Amino acid sequence: MRHKKILSLFVLLTALLFNLHSHAEMRPVLKNRAGIPPFDILKEILATGSRIKGAETAPQSSSAAPHITWLADADARVQPEFILSHPAQKIYTVRNLANQLDTSLGALDYGVLFLHSPILLITGNTDSEAIRLFTGGYADLEATIRRELDHLYLPLGSSKNTKEEDRDHELRLVEKNVDYQVRQAMERYSDRISNSRLVVVGSVLDIANYYGKGANQLIIININGETDGEKIKKMQLLRMLDPKLLANIGRPATLDPKKHE
């Protein structure tokens, strides 16, 4: 009897390992751009430093608070130039997998509580590899990556292993995660918000043009917990702006979180 139990356990473990191995083989492997060896990348880095030295630019001052503490995904396509046209000295950047508050609290506290930036901008992005890893299963990945993705159970929970793969579903998950991170930030920095010293802005960088307003457009979907686009546009904070500048505020009605409660 004991031998049968041991044999059954062995078969079960073997099947589990086989499934994990098969899943790992199915995931596409990201590769470096063809024809760009590390030598050429280092050459570009050193050449950039040489150009800056030759320009004899003045040392950058660190006395002023950055305009924005920016929490963004680690995706290399997400760049500060999509937020401000001239981001130097204006954006203090914190990045991790799926733009999560809990996995970078120290760095975020530094930006908000020490540097005193007046805006905390939380930015998710379409075509998110981190969200895709979470929903598709990631048990075969390294423990360090798993620990970071595990935090997504709180905002996304039951979305794991879903078979629904359309872009509307993916966008709902991205927005749901941003809304959750905004709520977390509002709770953590409630004193600064109530004293009008901080505004928490939730946004999506539309890399894949899911909103239909053009690739790499920044779409604002949440300000201080308000998720209704029309109400956001009427906020005192935005009343003096040209209405044309408000075009990228709000999400499609079908994705309004209040319609899915």
Secondary structure, 3 states (H helix, E strand, C coil): CHHHHHHHHHHHHHHHHHHHHHHHHHCCCCCCCCCCCHHHHHHHHHHHHHHHHHHCCCCCCCCCCCCEEEEEECCCCCCHHHCCCCCCCCEEEEEECCCCCHHHHHHHHHHHHHCCCCEEEEEEECCCHHHHHHHHCCCCCCHHHHHHHHCCHHHHHHHCCCCCCCHHHHHHHHHHHHHHHHHHHHHHCHHHHHCCCCEEEEEEEECCCCCCCCCCEEEEEEECCECCHHHHHCCHHHCCCCHHHHCCECCCHHHCHHHCC
